[in-house]
Every structure is written in C-alpha cells, then in structure tokens.
Amino acid sequence: MPILSLEGHAIEYAEIPATRAAAPDLVFLHEGLGSVAAWRDFPARLAAETGCRAIIYSRLGYGKSDPITLPRRPDYMHRAALEELPALRQALGIANPILIGHSDGGSIALIHAGAGRWNVRALILEAPHVFVEELSIAGIAAAKQAYDSGELKSRLARAHDHVEPMFRGWNDIWLSPQFRDWNIESSLPTIACPVLAIQGSSDQYGTLAQIAAIQRGVGGPFEKLVLASCGHAPHRDREAATREAMAGFIARV
C-alpha cells in the first residue's frame, strides 16, 4: 500500500481511480479495529459498480500507519474528523466526497460533516454511534476478553503493524468512566447533505436508537436500511444487500 505523510505521520492508503466522468469520490472510514485491509474487496466492488474514485486509508495507529501514543483521549474521534481527515482530503485533492463510515468511522463522518467547514456531498453510515449505550460497553468488554485470551489479538495482528497500542487505545477509552458521557448529537443539526444509515438487527455494539437519534437530528434528507440476520458489519454480514443499497444511494445523490 502507498504511504502518505500527514503532519509528520505515515498514513497507509489505497486509491481506486474513477471510471465514470463526474462521479463523486468515495472516502472509506473504517471501524474502531479496522484498517485498509479490513475492508477487504468491498471498496473495489462498490467503486466498480458506481464508477467512483475510492480512497481507503488506515487512520493513525491502524494498519500500516504510524502508531498512536497512549493513553487516548475521549475526543479521539473529533481529532480524526477535524484534523486527520481534512489533511488527507487536502493532500489527495478530495473536494466534495461521499463519506462511507463504519462504526467509529461513521461517527467520524458525522463529526466532520457537522462541523460545516468542508464540503460533503453525502454520508453513508454503517452502525454509527452518536452516544454510548450499555450494549456497546458490553460488546467492547467482550472484545477485551477475546483479545486477552489471544484469539482476537492474533487475528488483528495480521492487519495491524502496531496491534497492542491500536487495540488498547480503542478498548481502554471506550471502557473508561470518562467516556460514558461521550455524545455527538450536537453535530447533527448542521448536517444538510443526504444521509443513508445502515444497521444490522443483531448488531452487538449498538441498537437502533443510534439510527433514530441521527434521523431526528440531521437537517437533510435521511434514508435508513435495517438488515435482518446481520451484526455490526453489514458490508461483511450482508454484503450484496449493503452494496446494492449504497450503489443506489450514490446514484441518487
């Protein structure tokens, strides 16, 4: 994967060229344990179907990007949305993108769009969070147990060069008492672009209350898709249905 230097840090990214004139750029924002590799071939499939240019990158601390310094602060998603993503957009000439965010990436997309400083054509959100739920905490505590047992750690180590600070940075802050009041609903009213929110009915990290809060809060057109027999990663659990919904939405916006 190519490496981009952003504010003195090495950031891993991948780029798929557009095949259709005037097609929008797609920027993929991964989950809290994600990376370029974690998306697998989903971005390439969606880019091929829509003709869009696609940018996929591993945020600081993830994949082959430089490691983070611990401990993380509760505002880590704000920093990713308001500092790292704008720097990436400037470096790669991304003017008016559709942001496709999964979990933490969905929250980052909402914060970025809600800031009102940068053009955003539309948002596609998979299992986004706008506040902390007890279900989220339980799921993240279970992930800690799986990591400490070695099962999850060995799997994540295949995709992350700095797996220990990556996992602890995400897991520790979500389980910390100071994160319980984290809430980004104040970012929603200034979002005027179209939004598509997708969530699995069996998501182990969040309930449909997250989607309902986004629907109430945003100021622009809103669509949602709830997928049965689907967990926290619709693009993996229900790939065909998720890609079809995203491609249709991209064609409309």
C-alpha positions in Angstrom: 0.0 0.0 0.0 1.2 3.6 -0.6 2.1 5.7 2.3 1.1 9.4 2.7 2.8 11.8 5.1 0.3 13.8 7.1 1.6 16.3 9.6 4.7 14.2 10.2 2.9 10.9 10.4 2.9 8.0 7.9 -0.6 7.1 6.8 -1.4 4.0 4.8 -3.9 4.4 2.0 -5.2 2.9 -1.2 -6.8 4.6 -4.2 -9.0 3.3 -6.9 -9.4 5.6 -9.9 -12.8 6.7 -11.2 -14.1 5.0 -14.4 -17.1 7.4 -14.9 -16.8 11.1 -15.7 -18.0 13.4 -12.9 -18.5 10.5 -10.5 -18.2 11.5 -6.8 -15.2 10.5 -4.7 -15.9 7.8 -2.0 -13.8 8.0 1.2 -14.0 4.9 3.4 -13.6 5.4 7.1 -13.0 2.2 9.0 -14.3 0.9 12.3 -12.5 1.1 15.7 -10.5 -2.0 15.0 -10.3 -1.6 11.2 -7.8 -0.7 8.5 -7.4 -0.6 4.7 -7.1 -4.4 4.8 -10.1 -4.9 7.0 -12.4 -3.6 4.2 -11.3 -6.5 2.0 -12.6 -6.1 -1.5 -15.8 -4.2 -0.7 -14.5 -0.7 -1.7 -13.2 -2.1 -5.1 -16.6 -3.8 -5.7 -18.5 -0.6 -4.9 -16.2 1.5 -7.0 -16.5 -0.8 -9.9 -20.3 -0.7 -9.7 -20.6 3.1 -9.4 -17.6 4.2 -11.4 -16.4 6.4 -8.5 -12.9 7.1 -7.3 -12.4 5.4 -3.9 -10.0 6.4 -1.2 -9.4 3.9 1.7 -7.0 4.7 4.5 -5.9 3.5 7.9 -6.1 6.2 10.5 -3.1 6.9 12.7 -2.5 3.9 14.9 -4.1 1.4 12.5 -2.9 -1.0 9.7 0.5 0.0 8.5 0.1 3.7 9.6 2.3 5.1 12.4 1.4 4.0 15.9 -0.5 6.3 18.4 0.7 7.4 21.8 -1.3 6.1 24.7 -3.5 6.9 26.5 -6.1 8.1 24.0 -8.3 11.0 25.0 -12.2 10.9 24.8 -12.0 13.3 21.9 -10.0 11.0 19.7 -12.8 10.7 17.0 -13.1 14.5 16.9 -9.4 14.7 16.2 -9.7 12.2 13.4 -12.6 14.1 12.0 -11.4 17.6 12.3 -7.6 17.2 11.9 -6.6 14.0 10.2 -9.4 13.7 7.6 -9.2 17.3 6.4 -5.4 16.9 6.0 -6.0 13.7 4.0 -8.6 15.5 1.8 -6.2 18.3 1.1 -3.3 16.0 0.3 -5.3 13.9 -2.1 -7.5 16.6 -3.7 -10.8 15.3 -2.3 -13.2 18.2 -2.9 -16.8 17.0 -2.3 -16.8 13.4 -1.2 -19.3 10.8 -0.1 -18.1 9.6 3.2 -18.7 5.9 3.9 -18.1 5.3 7.6 -18.3 2.1 9.6 -18.9 2.3 13.4 -16.2 4.7 14.7 -15.8 5.8 11.1 -19.5 6.6 10.9 -19.2 8.8 14.0 -16.1 10.5 12.4 -18.1 11.1 9.2 -20.9 12.8 11.2 -18.5 15.0 13.2 -16.7 16.0 10.0 -19.9 16.9 8.1 -21.4 18.5 11.2 -18.5 20.9 11.6 -19.7 22.8 8.5 -16.1 23.7 7.4 -15.8 21.3 4.4 -18.0 20.3 1.5 -19.6 16.8 1.9 -21.8 15.5 -0.8 -23.4 12.7 1.2 -22.9 10.3 4.2 -23.3 6.6 4.2 -23.1 5.3 7.7 -22.8 1.6 8.8 -23.6 1.0 12.5 -22.6 4.5 13.6 -22.5 5.7 17.2 -23.7 9.1 18.5 -23.9 8.2 22.2 -22.7 5.4 24.5 -25.1 2.5 25.2 -24.8 -0.2 27.7 -24.9 -2.7 24.8 -21.8 -1.0 23.3 -19.9 -1.3 26.6 -20.8 -5.0 27.0 -19.7 -5.7 23.4 -16.4 -3.9 23.9 -15.8 -5.7 27.3 -16.3 -9.0 25.5 -13.8 -7.9 22.9 -11.3 -7.3 25.6 -11.7 -10.8 26.9 -11.3 -12.2 23.4 -8.1 -10.1 22.9 -6.6 -11.0 26.3 -7.2 -14.7 25.5 -5.1 -14.3 22.4 -7.8 -15.3 19.8 -8.7 -11.7 18.7 -5.1 -10.5 19.1 -3.7 -13.0 16.7 -6.4 -12.2 14.1 -5.9 -8.4 14.4 -2.1 -8.8 14.2 -2.5 -9.9 10.6 -3.8 -6.4 9.6 -2.1 -4.1 12.1 1.7 -3.4 12.5 1.1 -2.0 16.0 -1.6 -4.2 17.3 -1.1 -3.7 21.0 -1.4 0.2 21.2 -4.1 0.0 18.5 -6.4 -2.3 20.5 -5.7 -0.8 23.9 -6.2 2.7 22.6 -9.7 1.8 21.3 -10.7 -0.6 24.1 -9.4 1.3 27.1 -11.0 4.7 26.2 -14.4 3.1 25.5 -14.4 1.2 28.8 -13.2 4.2 30.8 -15.6 6.1 33.1 -14.8 9.5 31.4 -16.1 8.2 28.1 -19.6 7.3 29.3 -20.8 10.9 28.6 -19.4 11.0 25.0 -22.2 12.3 22.8 -22.1 13.9 19.3 -25.8 14.6 18.8 -24.9 18.3 18.8 -23.1 17.8 15.5 -26.3 16.6 13.7 -28.5 19.6 13.1 -25.9 21.3 10.8 -25.7 18.3 8.5 -27.7 19.2 5.4 -26.4 16.6 2.9 -28.3 13.3 2.2 -27.6 10.5 4.8 -28.1 6.8 4.4 -27.8 4.8 7.7 -27.5 1.0 7.6 -27.6 -1.2 10.7 -27.9 -4.9 11.3 -30.8 -6.1 13.5 -28.3 -8.2 15.5 -25.6 -5.6 16.0 -23.7 -6.5 19.2 -22.3 -2.9 19.6 -25.4 -0.7 19.3 -29.2 -0.6 19.0 -31.5 1.1 16.5 -31.7 4.0 19.0 -28.5 5.3 17.3 -30.2 5.4 13.9 -33.3 7.0 15.4 -31.2 9.8 17.0 -29.5 10.5 13.7 -32.8 10.6 11.9 -34.2 13.1 14.4 -31.1 15.2 14.5 -29.9 15.7 10.9 -31.1 18.6 8.8 -31.1 17.0 5.4 -32.7 14.0 3.6 -32.5 10.8 5.5 -32.8 7.1 4.5 -32.2 4.0 6.5 -31.9 0.3 6.0 -32.2 -2.3 8.8 -30.9 -5.7 7.7 -32.1 -8.9 9.3 -29.6 -11.7 10.2 -26.8 -9.0 10.3 -24.4 -8.0 13.0 -22.1 -5.0 13.4 -20.6 -5.1 9.9 -23.3 -5.0 7.2 -20.7 -4.9 4.4 -19.4 -8.3 5.5 -22.5 -9.9 7.0 -24.9 -8.9 4.2 -22.5 -7.8 1.5 -24.8 -7.9 -1.5 -27.7 -6.1 0.1 -25.4 -3.5 1.6 -23.6 -2.8 -1.7 -26.9 -2.6 -3.6 -28.2 0.0 -1.1 -25.1 2.0 -1.2 -24.8 2.0 -5.0 -28.5 3.0 -5.4 -28.0 5.9 -2.9 -24.8 7.0 -4.7 -26.7 7.1 -8.0 -29.4 9.3 -6.4 -27.1 11.9 -4.8 
